[in-house]
Amino acid sequence: MAQTVPLTKFSGFVSGESKAEDIIFNLADAIVGAKIPSADGSDVGNKWKKVYESMSDVWVTYKEMTRTGVQGRYKHTDGKLYDVLKIATNLPSLTKTQDDASLVDEEGFLYEVSSNYGNNLTGKKIQVVSFEYIDSVGITQSVIVPGSLVVILPEANSQWGSKVYLVKQVHVKKNGMKVDKLDWNEFELLTELPKDWDYALTQSGYKFRVEKNRYIVNGYYNYSDQQPILAEKYTFTERYYVAEKTSFTTPKVVLKATPDVPEGISSRDYFIMFTQPQNFAGGDYNYFDCQHGVGFVGELSKGDPSATYKGICSPSTVSPGSTPVVVDQTAAEAMYEQWNDPEATKLYTPPTITWDKDFDGVTELISPASHFFYGRNSTVKWLPNKKRRPDYLVAYHISVNNDRAAVVIEGDPSPNIHGYYRSFGYFGKIVPFNDHDHIGNFGLTVGMGDLKQDLTGYTKNEIRTDLNPDKYAQYGEYTSNGMDSVSLLRTRGNVLYQAHYPAFITQLPNYPDVGSIPKELSKLVLDKDGFQKSLWTGKYHASPVYLVHQAEGYRGYMDGVVAIYDQNLVNLDELIVDTEIPKDNNNPAAGNWTEVYKFFSIKSPMNFFKQSPAPDLVTIAILKEIK
């Protein structure tokens, strides 16, 4: 037996369907799980690997802040908040106006006088220097009155209807540990102040008359009326915590490809990442993002992301992109400290993804996100919900070998006969014209939806390179967006992610939106209804899809993909190609290798064929099998 091998590489073919919310995972599983046949009928090893898969996470981080002039407030057992006061520090040094004699006696008392001249004592006095009390564990504590913090609490049994208590500024942390802190609005009740303070601090403005006198100096009366302010409301610089904008990740899956290379050349790994766009608050189930890059390293999240906000923030305020409202400062502090302590055991660690860096050590080697569309929003005004649901189905067809995956996806037309797309995507290596073109030979292109805000959420301006340089011009003005061109990893000149455009064998190029075609040439534009297979060959004629760079020229062609006119063919038709290569040179009866291509009438308003000689007429067929 002298078995031969066809020029085109064997491919596995998988068809299926998925809920929109699961499409990236099911598509990845289909590629990784595809059986790839060989010439002798056995399966070759599928080298596509799924190296990362994550669902959506939402978590909250916090920022430490300070604010000045915050009124201290004590929370009593009745659940109410009471203003904290600070005893004036000048009380022990008060003196008489006439002779500077101290108004405070040897025992530390300051005496009240009446409003009549003559310094007539009322019988009221207050201790303004110090006093002692026995604490909860039986230890005698001495208190310096000036500068002490106090609070006035209602007391029905008190002569004055309230009592004055000494308080201390403390902070009880999340773990129950009590610490002395002057930057936290939390106070602990220690003991009652001497009872005369109950009266003194019930006076208007916390004033206490200590001198009311009239005396003669140089033949004239001098008047004195001292009413020092005993206490003022206590304010301080408070430390507090605010939530930062809610962090979130959306579902992602990353595939590793290791394309075949000629003997003597080291194989390399490349990566394709599928990302479901924001899937909260209704989500977007019209498309998913695709990117390709090198040097992927991913770490999955660990722990429960809800632990970063449950019991800390108001639940209704936690959503992607919003700023949550903190309702428990102590819990927020604990989460902040845990998050910023490298030694602490984390309740949650977010996922991380990194890629190899460019020569600058900063720019990651990953292509701009390309939007792979299968559906669009409805524009029917009276519909209450114009978006596609996550449980709507998406059909897929995949031709896969170890070099590439050619994919067609199609949204379910049932919800809206005009609201779905049939889009083509290509991921991987192309067949190079130069046998040494392998290192930078990997890329992607996908089909996008209408560039109308109400249909897809995107406009032309949002994918233009000049208007979005941070997205689409990191690698120069010809960086590919992967939608109206093919993005390949490197050019021969080592330029990253450059646009390559399709070329194929065609008759007169047809640009229906660019002027009129000369009358004498108009007949060469194929008639949509009358054009059939060639009357000379009895066959439909297709062309390889060559890829061309505007400076470096023709580079190669897509593997297992042909361009064909979308006329008088039905979607999913199968086209059989006789390769004219015998299966066995010693056995003519075995026949020739035949390639079977599955035809797809592509219905995506934006794709790489839009930059071709026949942007609205040519579509594709992808290799189903070789037999």
C-alpha positions as CSV (number, residue, x, y, z in Angstrom):
1,M,0.0,0.0,0.0
2,A,1.4,3.4,-1.0
3,Q,-1.0,5.7,1.0
4,T,-0.9,9.4,0.2
5,V,-1.8,12.4,2.2
6,P,-3.9,15.3,0.8
7,L,-2.5,18.8,0.7
8,T,-5.2,20.1,3.1
9,K,-4.8,19.1,6.7
10,F,-7.5,16.8,8.1
11,S,-9.9,18.5,10.5
12,G,-12.6,17.4,12.9
13,F,-16.0,19.0,12.6
14,V,-18.4,19.7,15.4
15,S,-21.9,21.1,15.4
16,G,-24.0,21.9,18.4
17,E,-25.9,24.6,20.2
18,S,-25.6,26.3,23.5
19,K,-27.4,28.8,25.7
20,A,-26.1,32.2,25.1
21,E,-24.9,32.5,28.7
22,D,-22.8,29.3,28.2
23,I,-21.6,29.8,24.7
24,I,-17.9,30.6,25.5
25,F,-17.6,27.5,27.6
26,N,-19.4,25.2,25.3
27,L,-17.5,26.5,22.3
28,A,-14.2,26.0,24.1
29,D,-15.2,22.5,25.2
30,A,-16.2,21.6,21.6
31,I,-12.8,22.8,20.3
32,V,-10.8,21.0,22.9
33,G,-12.9,17.8,22.7
34,A,-13.0,17.6,18.9
35,K,-11.6,14.4,17.4
36,I,-9.2,15.1,14.6
37,P,-8.8,12.3,12.1
38,S,-5.8,11.3,10.1
39,A,-5.2,9.8,6.7
40,D,-5.3,6.2,8.1
41,G,-8.5,6.8,9.9
42,S,-7.1,7.0,13.4
43,D,-7.4,10.2,15.5
44,V,-4.4,12.4,16.0
45,G,-4.0,14.0,19.4
46,N,-5.9,17.2,19.8
47,K,-3.4,19.7,21.2
48,W,-5.9,22.4,22.0
49,K,-6.1,22.7,25.8
50,K,-8.4,24.7,28.1
51,V,-6.1,26.4,30.6
52,Y,-8.4,28.8,32.3
53,E,-12.1,29.0,33.0
54,S,-13.8,31.4,35.4
55,M,-17.3,32.6,36.1
56,S,-18.3,36.1,37.1
57,D,-17.3,37.6,40.4
58,V,-18.3,40.8,42.2
59,W,-16.2,42.2,45.1
60,V,-15.7,45.4,46.9
61,T,-12.5,47.1,48.1
62,Y,-12.2,50.0,50.5
63,K,-10.3,53.2,51.0
64,E,-9.3,54.8,54.2
65,M,-10.3,58.4,54.6
66,T,-10.3,61.2,57.3
67,R,-12.5,64.1,57.9
68,T,-12.1,67.0,60.4
69,G,-14.6,68.6,62.7
70,V,-16.6,65.5,63.4
71,Q,-18.9,65.7,66.4
72,G,-18.2,62.9,68.9
73,R,-21.4,60.9,69.7
74,Y,-21.9,58.3,72.4
75,K,-24.4,55.5,71.6
76,H,-26.3,54.7,74.8
77,T,-28.1,51.5,75.7
78,D,-31.4,53.1,74.6
79,G,-30.0,53.1,71.1
80,K,-29.9,56.9,70.9
81,L,-26.8,59.0,70.1
82,Y,-25.8,61.8,72.5
83,D,-23.3,64.5,71.8
84,V,-19.9,64.2,73.6
85,L,-18.6,67.3,75.4
86,K,-15.1,68.3,76.4
87,I,-14.5,70.0,79.7
88,A,-12.8,73.3,79.3
89,T,-9.1,73.2,80.2
90,N,-8.9,76.7,81.7
91,L,-11.2,76.1,84.7
92,P,-8.5,75.5,87.4
93,S,-6.7,78.8,86.4
94,L,-9.7,81.1,86.7
95,T,-9.0,84.2,88.9
96,K,-10.9,87.2,90.3
97,T,-10.9,90.3,88.2
98,Q,-10.0,92.7,91.0
99,D,-6.9,91.0,92.5
100,D,-6.2,87.9,90.4
101,A,-6.9,85.7,93.4
102,S,-7.8,82.1,92.4
103,L,-11.5,81.3,92.1
104,V,-10.7,77.6,92.8
105,D,-10.3,76.6,96.4
106,E,-7.6,74.3,97.8
107,E,-9.9,71.2,97.2
108,G,-10.3,72.0,93.5
109,F,-13.8,73.5,93.7
110,L,-15.2,76.3,91.7
111,Y,-18.2,78.1,93.3
112,E,-21.3,79.6,91.7
113,V,-22.4,83.1,92.6
114,S,-25.8,84.7,92.0
115,S,-26.6,87.3,89.4
116,N,-26.6,90.1,92.0
117,Y,-23.5,92.1,92.6
118,G,-21.5,91.1,95.6
119,N,-20.3,87.6,94.7
120,N,-23.1,86.1,96.6
121,L,-22.7,82.3,96.8
122,T,-25.6,80.1,95.6
123,G,-24.3,77.0,97.4
124,K,-23.4,75.3,94.1
125,K,-19.9,74.2,93.4
126,I,-18.1,71.9,90.9
127,Q,-14.9,69.9,91.1
128,V,-12.7,71.3,88.3
129,V,-9.3,69.7,89.2
130,S,-9.6,66.0,89.8
131,F,-11.6,63.2,91.4
132,E,-11.3,59.5,91.9
133,Y,-13.6,56.5,91.2
134,I,-13.4,52.7,91.5
135,D,-13.6,51.0,88.1
136,S,-15.4,47.8,87.2
137,V,-12.5,45.6,88.4
138,G,-12.2,47.4,91.7
139,I,-9.2,49.6,90.9
140,T,-9.2,53.2,92.0
141,Q,-8.8,55.5,89.1
142,S,-7.9,59.2,89.2
143,V,-9.4,61.6,86.7
144,I,-8.0,64.9,85.6
145,V,-11.2,67.0,85.0
146,P,-9.9,69.6,82.5
147,G,-10.1,68.2,79.0
148,S,-12.1,65.2,80.1
149,L,-14.8,63.9,77.8
150,V,-18.3,63.8,79.2
151,V,-21.9,63.1,78.0
152,I,-25.2,64.2,79.4
153,L,-27.7,61.4,79.6
154,P,-31.4,61.7,80.6
155,E,-32.1,60.5,84.1
156,A,-35.7,60.6,85.5
157,N,-34.6,60.2,89.1
158,S,-32.0,63.0,88.9
159,Q,-33.0,66.4,90.5
160,W,-32.1,68.0,87.2
161,G,-33.5,65.4,84.9
162,S,-30.1,64.3,83.6
163,K,-26.7,63.0,84.8
164,V,-23.2,63.8,83.5
165,Y,-21.0,60.8,82.8
166,L,-17.3,60.5,82.1
167,V,-16.6,58.8,78.8
168,K,-13.5,57.5,77.0
169,Q,-12.9,57.4,73.3
170,V,-12.2,53.8,72.3
171,H,-12.7,51.5,69.3
172,V,-13.9,47.9,69.5
173,K,-12.6,46.2,66.4
174,K,-14.4,43.5,64.4
175,N,-12.6,40.7,66.4
176,G,-13.8,42.2,69.7
177,M,-10.5,43.7,70.7
178,K,-10.9,47.1,72.4
179,V,-8.2,49.7,71.7
180,D,-7.8,53.4,72.7
181,K,-8.3,55.4,69.6
182,L,-8.8,59.1,69.1
183,D,-9.9,58.8,65.5
184,W,-13.0,56.6,65.9
185,N,-16.5,57.8,66.8
186,E,-17.0,55.4,69.6
187,F,-17.1,56.1,73.3
188,E,-17.2,54.0,76.5
189,L,-19.1,55.1,79.6
190,L,-16.7,55.1,82.6
191,T,-18.4,56.7,85.7
192,E,-20.6,59.6,86.9
193,L,-19.0,63.0,87.4
194,P,-19.5,64.5,90.8
195,K,-23.2,65.3,91.2
196,D,-22.9,69.1,91.0
197,W,-21.9,68.7,87.4
198,D,-25.5,67.4,86.7
199,Y,-26.7,70.9,87.6
200,A,-23.8,72.9,86.0
201,L,-24.1,71.4,82.5
202,T,-27.9,72.0,82.4
203,Q,-27.3,75.7,82.3
204,S,-27.7,77.6,79.1
205,G,-24.6,77.5,76.9
206,Y,-22.9,75.4,79.6
207,K,-22.1,78.7,81.5
208,F,-21.4,78.9,85.2
209,R,-21.3,82.3,86.9
210,V,-18.2,82.5,89.2
211,E,-18.0,86.2,89.7
212,K,-20.5,89.1,89.9
213,N,-18.9,92.1,91.6
214,R,-18.6,95.9,91.6
215,Y,-15.6,97.7,93.0
216,I,-14.1,101.2,92.9
217,V,-10.8,102.0,91.2
218,N,-9.6,105.6,91.1
219,G,-13.0,106.8,92.0
220,Y,-14.8,104.9,89.4
221,Y,-16.9,101.7,89.6
222,N,-15.5,98.6,87.8
223,Y,-17.8,95.7,87.1
224,S,-17.0,92.1,86.7
225,D,-19.2,89.3,85.6
226,Q,-17.4,86.0,84.8
227,Q,-19.4,83.2,83.3
228,P,-16.8,80.7,81.9
229,I,-18.0,78.1,79.5
230,L,-17.6,74.8,81.3
231,A,-17.6,72.6,78.2
232,E,-17.9,72.6,74.4
233,K,-19.0,70.0,72.0
234,Y,-16.1,67.6,71.3
235,T,-15.0,67.4,67.7
236,F,-12.1,65.4,66.3
237,T,-10.5,64.1,63.0
238,E,-12.3,60.9,62.2
239,R,-10.9,58.0,60.3
240,Y,-13.5,56.2,58.2
241,Y,-13.8,54.0,55.2
242,V,-15.6,54.3,51.9
243,A,-16.2,51.6,49.3
244,E,-14.4,52.0,46.0
245,K,-16.3,51.4,42.8
246,T,-17.5,47.8,42.7
247,S,-15.0,45.5,41.0
248,F,-16.1,42.6,38.9
249,T,-15.0,40.0,36.4
250,T,-17.2,38.5,33.7
251,P,-16.9,34.8,32.6
252,K,-13.8,34.0,30.7
253,V,-12.2,30.9,29.1
254,V,-8.7,30.6,27.7
255,L,-7.5,28.0,25.2
256,K,-3.9,27.1,24.5
257,A,-3.0,26.2,20.9
258,T,0.2,24.5,19.9
259,P,0.3,24.5,16.1
260,D,2.2,22.0,14.2
261,V,5.6,23.1,12.9
262,P,8.1,21.4,10.5
263,E,10.7,19.2,12.0
264,G,13.6,21.1,13.4
265,I,11.5,24.1,14.5
266,S,10.5,24.4,18.1
267,S,6.8,24.5,18.7
268,R,5.2,27.5,20.5
269,D,2.1,28.0,22.6
270,Y,-0.5,30.7,21.7
271,F,-3.6,31.6,23.6
272,I,-7.2,32.5,22.6
273,M,-9.4,34.2,25.3
274,F,-13.2,34.3,25.1
275,T,-14.9,36.8,27.5
276,Q,-18.6,37.1,28.1
277,P,-19.4,40.8,28.3
278,Q,-21.0,42.3,31.4
279,N,-23.7,39.8,32.5
280,F,-25.3,41.7,35.4
281,A,-28.5,43.7,35.5
282,G,-29.8,42.1,32.3
283,G,-26.5,41.6,30.7
284,D,-25.6,41.5,27.1
285,Y,-26.1,38.2,25.3
286,N,-25.5,39.4,21.7
287,Y,-21.8,38.6,21.5
288,F,-18.6,37.7,23.3
289,D,-15.1,39.2,23.1
290,C,-12.2,37.3,21.5
291,Q,-8.5,38.1,22.0
292,H,-5.2,36.3,21.2
293,G,-1.9,36.6,22.9
294,V,1.2,34.9,24.2
295,G,2.5,34.1,27.6
296,F,-0.8,33.7,29.4
297,V,-0.7,33.0,33.1
298,G,-4.0,32.9,35.1
299,E,-4.9,32.4,38.7
300,L,-8.5,31.6,39.6
301,S,-10.2,33.5,42.4
302,K,-10.2,31.9,45.9
303,G,-12.8,32.3,48.6
304,D,-16.2,33.9,48.6
305,P,-16.4,37.3,46.9
306,S,-19.6,38.2,48.8
307,A,-17.5,38.2,52.0
308,T,-16.1,41.5,50.9
309,Y,-19.4,43.3,51.1
310,K,-22.0,41.2,53.0
311,G,-22.8,42.9,56.3
312,I,-20.5,45.8,55.3
313,C,-22.4,47.5,52.5
314,S,-26.0,48.1,51.7
315,P,-26.9,45.1,49.4
316,S,-28.9,47.2,47.0
317,T,-25.9,49.4,46.2
318,V,-23.5,46.6,45.2
319,S,-23.5,46.2,41.5
320,P,-20.8,46.3,38.8
321,G,-19.5,49.8,38.3
322,S,-21.5,51.3,41.1
323,T,-20.1,52.7,44.4
324,P,-21.5,50.8,47.4
325,V,-22.7,52.5,50.5
326,V,-20.9,51.4,53.7
327,V,-23.3,50.6,56.6
328,D,-20.8,49.1,59.0
329,Q,-17.6,51.1,59.5
330,T,-16.0,48.5,61.8
331,A,-16.5,45.7,59.3
332,A,-15.2,47.9,56.5
333,E,-12.1,48.6,58.6
334,A,-11.5,44.9,59.1
335,M,-11.9,44.1,55.4
336,Y,-9.5,47.0,54.5
337,E,-6.9,45.8,56.9
338,Q,-7.1,42.2,55.8
339,W,-7.0,43.3,52.1
340,N,-3.8,45.4,52.7
341,D,-2.0,43.0,55.0
342,P,0.2,40.6,52.9
343,E,0.4,38.2,55.9
344,A,-3.4,38.1,56.5
345,T,-5.5,35.1,55.5
346,K,-7.8,36.5,52.8
347,L,-11.5,35.7,52.8
348,Y,-11.4,36.3,49.1
349,T,-8.6,36.7,46.5
350,P,-9.7,37.9,43.1
351,P,-8.6,36.2,39.9
352,T,-5.5,37.4,38.1
353,I,-4.5,37.2,34.4
354,T,-1.2,38.3,33.0
355,W,0.5,38.0,29.6
356,D,4.0,38.3,28.3
357,K,5.2,41.9,28.2
358,D,6.4,43.9,25.2
359,F,9.9,45.3,25.1
360,D,8.8,48.2,27.3
361,G,8.1,45.8,30.1
362,V,4.6,47.3,30.5
363,T,2.4,46.6,27.5
364,E,0.9,43.1,27.6
365,L,1.1,41.0,24.4
366,I,-2.6,40.6,23.9
367,S,-4.7,41.8,21.0
368,P,-7.5,44.3,21.3
369,A,-10.9,42.8,22.0
370,S,-12.8,41.7,18.9
371,H,-16.6,41.4,19.3
372,F,-18.0,38.1,17.9
373,F,-21.7,38.8,17.4
374,Y,-24.6,36.3,17.0
375,G,-27.6,38.5,17.9
376,R,-28.8,42.1,18.3
377,N,-31.4,44.1,20.3
378,S,-34.9,44.6,19.0
379,T,-36.0,48.0,17.8
380,V,-39.7,47.3,18.2
381,K,-40.8,50.3,20.3
382,W,-43.6,48.5,22.2
383,L,-41.5,45.6,23.3
384,P,-40.8,45.9,27.1
385,N,-37.5,44.0,26.8
386,K,-35.5,44.6,23.7
387,K,-32.5,42.5,24.7
388,R,-31.8,38.8,24.0
389,R,-32.1,36.5,26.9
390,P,-29.3,34.5,28.4
391,D,-31.2,31.2,27.8
392,Y,-31.7,31.9,24.0
393,L,-29.9,29.3,21.9
394,V,-26.8,29.9,19.8
395,A,-25.9,27.3,17.2
396,Y,-22.2,26.7,16.3
397,H,-20.3,24.8,13.7
398,I,-16.5,24.3,14.1
399,S,-13.8,22.9,11.8
400,V,-10.8,22.2,14.0
401,N,-7.3,20.9,13.7
402,N,-4.2,21.6,15.7
403,D,-3.4,24.7,13.7
404,R,-6.7,26.5,13.8
405,A,-10.4,26.5,14.5
406,A,-12.8,27.9,11.9
407,V,-16.1,28.7,13.6
408,V,-19.5,29.8,12.5
409,I,-22.0,30.9,15.2
410,E,-25.7,31.8,14.7
411,G,-28.2,33.3,17.1
412,D,-31.6,31.8,17.4
413,P,-33.9,33.6,14.9
414,S,-37.1,32.6,16.8
415,P,-37.2,35.6,19.1
416,N,-36.7,38.1,16.3
417,I,-36.4,37.0,12.7
418,H,-34.3,40.1,12.0
419,G,-32.4,40.1,15.3
420,Y,-29.8,37.4,14.7
421,Y,-26.5,37.1,12.9
422,R,-24.6,34.2,11.3
423,S,-21.0,35.1,11.9
424,F,-17.6,33.6,10.9
425,G,-14.5,33.4,13.2
426,Y,-11.1,32.1,12.5
427,F,-8.6,31.4,15.3
428,G,-5.1,30.2,14.8
429,K,-2.4,29.7,12.2
430,I,-2.7,30.3,8.5
431,V,-1.0,28.3,5.8
432,P,2.2,30.4,5.1
433,F,3.8,30.8,1.7
434,N,7.2,31.0,3.5
435,D,8.1,27.7,5.2
436,H,9.8,29.6,8.0
437,D,6.7,31.8,8.9
438,H,5.7,30.2,12.2
439,I,6.7,32.4,15.2
440,G,4.3,35.2,14.5
441,N,1.8,33.2,12.5
442,F,-1.2,33.1,14.7
443,G,-4.3,35.3,14.9
444,L,-8.0,35.8,14.7
445,T,-10.9,37.5,12.9
446,V,-14.5,37.5,13.9
447,G,-17.8,38.9,12.5
448,M,-19.4,41.9,14.3
449,G,-23.0,43.2,14.3
450,D,-24.6,46.4,13.1
451,L,-22.7,49.6,14.0
452,K,-25.8,51.2,15.5
453,Q,-26.2,52.0,19.2
454,D,-29.7,50.8,19.6
455,L,-29.0,47.4,17.9
456,T,-25.6,46.4,19.3
457,G,-24.5,49.1,21.7
458,Y,-21.7,50.1,19.3
459,T,-21.1,52.7,16.6
460,K,-18.5,53.0,14.0
461,N,-16.8,55.7,16.1
462,E,-16.3,53.2,18.9
463,I,-14.1,50.9,16.8
464,R,-12.2,53.5,14.8
465,T,-8.5,53.4,15.4
466,D,-8.0,57.2,15.4
467,L,-10.8,57.8,17.9
468,N,-9.8,54.9,20.2
469,P,-6.0,54.9,20.2
470,D,-5.8,53.3,23.7
471,K,-7.7,50.3,22.4
472,Y,-6.8,50.0,18.8
473,A,-3.5,51.8,18.2
474,Q,-1.2,50.4,20.8
475,Y,0.9,48.8,18.0
476,G,0.7,51.6,15.5
477,E,-2.0,53.1,13.2
478,Y,-2.5,49.8,11.4
479,T,-3.3,47.7,14.5
480,S,-6.1,45.3,13.6
481,N,-9.4,45.3,15.5
482,G,-9.9,41.7,14.5
483,M,-13.3,42.5,12.9
484,D,-12.8,44.3,9.6
485,S,-9.4,42.6,9.1
486,V,-7.4,39.6,10.3
487,S,-5.2,40.3,13.3
488,L,-1.9,38.3,13.1
489,L,0.6,38.2,16.0
490,R,3.7,39.5,14.2
491,T,4.6,40.7,10.7
492,R,7.9,39.8,9.1
493,G,9.2,43.2,10.4
494,N,8.2,42.2,13.9
495,V,5.2,44.6,14.2
496,L,2.5,43.2,16.5
497,Y,-1.2,42.6,15.8
498,Q,-1.3,44.2,12.4
499,A,-4.2,44.2,10.0
500,H,-4.2,41.7,7.1
501,Y,-6.8,41.8,4.4
502,P,-8.5,39.1,2.3
503,A,-7.8,38.5,-1.4
504,F,-9.3,35.9,-3.6
505,I,-9.9,35.0,-7.2
506,T,-13.0,36.9,-8.4
507,Q,-14.4,38.5,-11.4
508,L,-15.1,42.3,-11.5
509,P,-15.0,43.7,-8.0
510,N,-18.3,44.9,-6.9
511,Y,-18.6,48.0,-4.7
512,P,-22.3,48.8,-4.8
513,D,-21.9,51.8,-2.5
514,V,-19.1,53.5,-4.5
515,G,-20.5,55.2,-7.6
516,S,-21.8,53.4,-10.6
517,I,-20.2,50.5,-12.7
518,P,-19.4,51.3,-16.3
519,K,-22.2,50.1,-18.6
520,E,-20.0,48.0,-20.7
521,L,-18.8,46.1,-17.6
522,S,-22.1,45.8,-15.7
523,K,-22.8,42.4,-17.2
524,L,-19.8,41.0,-15.4
525,V,-21.4,41.6,-12.1
526,L,-23.1,38.3,-11.3
527,D,-26.8,38.2,-11.6
528,K,-28.2,37.2,-8.2
529,D,-30.9,35.0,-9.5
530,G,-29.6,33.7,-12.8
531,F,-26.0,32.9,-11.8
532,Q,-25.5,29.2,-11.3
533,K,-22.6,26.8,-11.4
534,S,-20.3,27.0,-14.4
535,L,-21.8,25.6,-17.6
536,W,-18.3,24.8,-18.7
537,T,-17.3,22.7,-15.6
538,G,-20.6,21.9,-14.0
539,K,-19.1,23.1,-10.7
540,Y,-19.3,26.0,-8.3
541,H,-15.9,27.7,-8.2
542,A,-14.4,28.8,-4.9
543,S,-11.1,30.5,-4.1
544,P,-8.6,30.2,-1.2
545,V,-8.8,33.2,1.1
546,Y,-5.4,34.8,0.8
547,L,-4.2,37.2,3.4
548,V,-2.3,40.4,2.4
549,H,-0.4,43.0,4.4
550,Q,-0.4,46.4,2.9
551,A,3.4,46.6,3.1
552,E,4.6,43.1,3.2
553,G,2.3,41.7,0.6
554,Y,0.8,38.2,0.3
555,R,1.5,36.1,3.4
556,G,-0.5,32.9,3.0
557,Y,-4.1,31.6,3.1
558,M,-6.6,30.5,5.6
559,D,-6.5,26.8,6.3
560,G,-9.7,24.9,5.4
561,V,-11.6,28.0,4.4
562,V,-12.6,29.0,0.9
563,A,-14.4,32.1,-0.4
564,I,-17.4,31.5,-2.6
565,Y,-20.2,33.6,-4.0
566,D,-23.4,33.5,-2.0
567,Q,-25.6,32.8,-5.0
568,N,-28.0,29.9,-5.6
569,L,-26.5,28.1,-2.7
570,V,-28.4,27.3,0.5
571,N,-26.9,27.7,3.9
572,L,-25.4,24.4,5.2
573,D,-25.1,23.0,1.7
574,E,-22.1,20.7,1.3
575,L,-19.6,21.3,-1.5
576,I,-17.4,18.4,-2.6
577,V,-14.0,19.0,-4.0
578,D,-12.1,16.3,-5.9
579,T,-8.5,16.9,-5.0
580,E,-7.3,14.6,-7.9
581,I,-4.8,13.2,-5.4
582,P,-5.2,9.4,-5.3
583,K,-5.6,7.8,-1.9
584,D,-3.2,5.0,-2.8
585,N,-0.8,5.3,-5.7
586,N,-0.8,1.5,-6.0
587,N,-4.5,1.1,-5.9
588,P,-6.4,3.4,-8.3
589,A,-9.6,1.7,-7.2
590,A,-9.3,3.4,-3.9
591,G,-10.2,6.7,-5.6
592,N,-9.1,10.2,-4.9
593,W,-9.2,12.2,-1.7
594,T,-12.2,14.4,-1.7
595,E,-12.7,17.4,0.5
596,V,-16.2,18.3,1.8
597,Y,-16.9,21.9,2.7
598,K,-19.9,23.2,4.6
599,F,-21.3,26.3,3.0
600,F,-22.4,29.2,5.2
601,S,-24.3,32.3,4.1
602,I,-22.6,34.7,6.5
603,K,-24.9,37.4,7.8
604,S,-22.7,39.7,9.9
605,P,-22.8,43.4,8.9
606,M,-19.1,43.8,9.7
607,N,-16.5,41.2,8.9
608,F,-13.1,41.0,7.2
609,F,-14.8,40.4,3.8
610,K,-16.0,44.0,3.9
611,Q,-12.4,45.0,3.0
612,S,-12.4,42.7,0.0
613,P,-13.1,43.0,-3.7
614,A,-16.7,41.8,-3.2
615,P,-17.7,42.9,0.2
616,D,-21.4,42.1,0.1
617,L,-21.5,39.0,-2.1
618,V,-18.7,36.7,-1.1
619,T,-19.1,34.4,1.9
620,I,-17.3,31.2,3.1
621,A,-17.3,27.5,3.2
622,I,-15.2,25.7,5.8
623,L,-13.7,22.2,5.7
624,K,-16.0,19.5,7.2
625,E,-14.0,16.4,6.3
626,I,-11.6,14.8,3.9
627,K,-12.6,11.3,2.7
